[in-house]
Amino acid sequence: MVEWFKEFWPLALLLVAVSVGAAFMFRAAAKSSMRHKREFMAEEQYIIHLKTLKEKYVPLTREAIENAPAQELVEGVALGIQLFLQKQEDDENAFEALPDEKKFIYTLDVFESDKTLSVFFRSNSSIIKSRLVPALEAVGVTGKTEKIKRIALMFDDRDETVSFSEKEIADLDKELYDSDVLSEIKLAGAKYIKENPELFL
């Protein structure tokens, strides 16, 4: 055996390298498979969640609003608005034609979905971005609106009064996360809908 290694040591090293490489690839493949499975399961759960919301809130009724858990009402109402907009030839004009109250709830749901100001202001059109502060004010979530207005100006190409600052955006996103503003929005939005059901039917 010793003589074999002396004579064929390059081959032995190659075999070791191949074995290590194969083990690494199998491990990477296993991790990739698990990640894919988790992503698939998350997507499947989300589809089931949307189907459940659609069954409860589309079409929207006064009874559905009255019986809705506060944590899901904003999303349920916004889903109905989204489905309506998807059927329109020009969804932006259709959105603009909606009553302000529906625009506000839809905008709040988009913000909840995006989770941070950074993602929200980078991912959406101006007709959505311009309504975040008015939507927050409409439902009474006003603690951070002045700071949010400043961030909104950073993403406004027409405004030259505020310098863009990634740190300032990140700091405010952390403030909003630490204060659990998304839960506050869900509860305040649900209260707003329940107190004004006729505006959403």
C-alpha positions in Angstrom: 0.0 0.0 0.0 2.9 2.4 0.9 4.5 1.6 -2.4 1.3 2.3 -4.2 1.0 5.8 -2.6 4.7 6.5 -3.5 4.1 5.6 -7.1 0.6 7.0 -7.6 0.6 9.9 -5.1 -0.8 12.4 -7.7 -3.7 10.1 -8.3 -4.3 9.7 -4.6 -4.4 13.5 -4.1 -6.8 13.7 -7.0 -9.1 11.1 -5.4 -9.0 13.0 -2.1 -9.8 16.3 -3.9 -12.7 14.7 -5.8 -14.1 13.2 -2.6 -13.9 16.5 -0.8 -15.4 18.3 -3.7 -18.2 15.8 -4.0 -19.0 16.1 -0.3 -19.1 19.8 -0.6 -21.4 19.7 -3.6 -23.7 17.2 -1.9 -23.8 19.5 1.1 -24.5 22.5 -1.0 -27.1 20.7 -3.0 -28.8 19.6 0.3 -28.8 23.2 1.5 -30.1 24.4 -1.8 -32.9 21.8 -1.7 -33.9 22.7 1.8 -33.9 26.4 0.9 -36.1 25.7 -2.2 -38.4 23.6 -0.1 -38.8 26.4 2.5 -39.4 29.0 -0.2 -42.0 26.7 -1.9 -43.8 26.1 1.4 -43.8 29.8 2.2 -45.2 30.6 -1.3 -47.8 27.8 -0.9 -48.9 29.2 2.5 -49.1 32.7 1.1 -51.4 31.5 -1.7 -53.6 29.7 0.8 -53.7 32.9 2.9 -54.7 35.0 -0.1 -57.4 32.5 -1.0 -58.8 32.6 2.5 -58.8 36.4 2.5 -60.6 36.5 -0.9 -63.3 34.1 0.4 -63.9 36.3 3.4 -63.6 39.8 1.9 -64.4 39.7 -1.8 -67.0 41.0 -2.3 -66.8 43.1 0.8 -69.8 43.1 3.1 -70.8 45.0 6.2 -70.9 41.8 8.1 -67.4 40.8 7.0 -66.1 44.1 8.2 -67.9 43.8 11.6 -66.6 40.3 12.2 -63.1 40.7 10.8 -60.1 40.2 13.1 -58.3 43.6 13.3 -54.9 42.0 12.2 -56.2 41.0 8.8 -58.9 43.5 7.8 -56.6 46.1 6.1 -55.1 43.3 4.0 -58.5 41.8 3.2 -60.0 45.2 2.0 -56.8 46.0 0.1 -57.0 42.6 -1.7 -60.4 43.4 -3.0 -59.1 46.8 -4.3 -56.2 45.0 -5.9 -58.4 42.5 -7.7 -60.6 45.4 -8.9 -57.5 47.3 -10.3 -56.2 44.2 -12.0 -59.3 44.1 -14.1 -58.9 47.6 -15.4 -57.2 48.6 -18.6 -55.4 51.5 -16.9 -54.8 50.6 -13.3 -53.2 53.9 -12.4 -56.1 55.9 -13.6 -58.5 53.5 -12.0 -56.6 53.9 -8.7 -56.7 57.7 -9.0 -60.5 57.4 -9.5 -61.0 55.6 -6.2 -62.2 57.4 -3.1 -59.4 58.7 -0.9 -60.3 56.3 1.9 -59.7 53.3 -0.4 -56.5 54.7 -1.7 -55.3 55.2 1.9 -56.0 51.6 2.9 -54.5 50.2 -0.2 -51.3 52.3 0.3 -51.0 51.2 4.0 -51.3 47.6 2.9 -48.5 48.1 0.3 -46.3 49.6 3.0 -47.1 46.8 5.4 -46.1 44.3 2.6 -42.9 46.2 1.9 -42.1 46.4 5.6 -39.6 49.3 5.3 -39.5 52.8 4.0 -36.4 51.9 2.0 -38.2 49.2 0.0 -41.5 51.1 -0.2 -40.0 54.3 -1.7 -37.8 52.3 -4.1 -40.4 49.9 -5.3 -43.6 51.9 -5.9 -44.9 54.5 -8.2 -45.3 58.1 -7.2 -49.1 57.8 -7.0 -48.6 55.3 -4.1 -45.6 56.9 -2.5 -47.3 60.3 -2.3 -50.2 58.9 -0.3 -48.3 57.2 2.5 -48.2 60.2 4.9 -51.9 61.2 4.2 -52.8 57.6 4.8 -51.0 57.4 8.1 -52.6 60.7 9.2 -56.1 59.5 8.1 -55.9 56.5 10.5 -54.2 58.4 13.2 -50.7 56.9 13.1 -48.8 60.2 13.2 -45.9 59.7 15.5 -43.3 59.5 12.7 -45.0 61.3 9.9 -42.6 64.4 9.9 -39.6 62.1 9.6 -41.3 60.1 6.9 -42.1 63.3 5.0 -38.4 64.0 4.9 -37.6 60.5 3.6 -40.3 60.9 1.0 -38.5 64.1 -0.2 -35.3 62.2 -0.6 -36.9 60.0 -3.2 -38.6 62.9 -5.0 -36.5 63.7 -8.1 -38.1 67.2 -8.3 -37.1 68.2 -4.7 -33.7 69.7 -4.1 -34.2 70.7 -0.5 -33.2 67.4 1.2 -30.0 65.5 0.6 -30.3 61.8 0.1 -29.0 59.8 3.2 -28.9 56.0 3.4 -28.1 56.3 7.1 -31.1 58.5 7.8 -33.4 56.1 6.0 -31.9 53.1 7.8 -32.2 54.8 11.2 -35.8 55.6 10.6 -36.6 52.1 9.4 -35.0 50.8 12.6 -37.1 53.3 14.7 -40.3 52.1 12.9 -39.3 48.4 13.5 -38.5 49.0 17.1 -41.8 50.7 17.7 -43.7 47.9 15.8 -45.4 50.5 13.6 -46.7 47.8 11.2 -48.9 46.3 13.9 -50.0 49.8 14.9 -51.0 50.5 11.2 -52.9 47.2 11.0 -54.9 48.0 14.1 -55.5 51.7 13.3 -56.5 50.8 9.7 -58.9 48.2 10.9 -60.5 50.6 13.4 -60.8 53.2 10.6 -62.6 50.7 8.3 -64.9 49.4 11.1 -65.8 53.0 12.0 -66.5 53.9 8.4 -67.8 50.8 6.6 -69.9 52.6 4.1 -66.8 54.1 2.6 -65.5 50.7 1.6 -68.6 48.8 0.5 
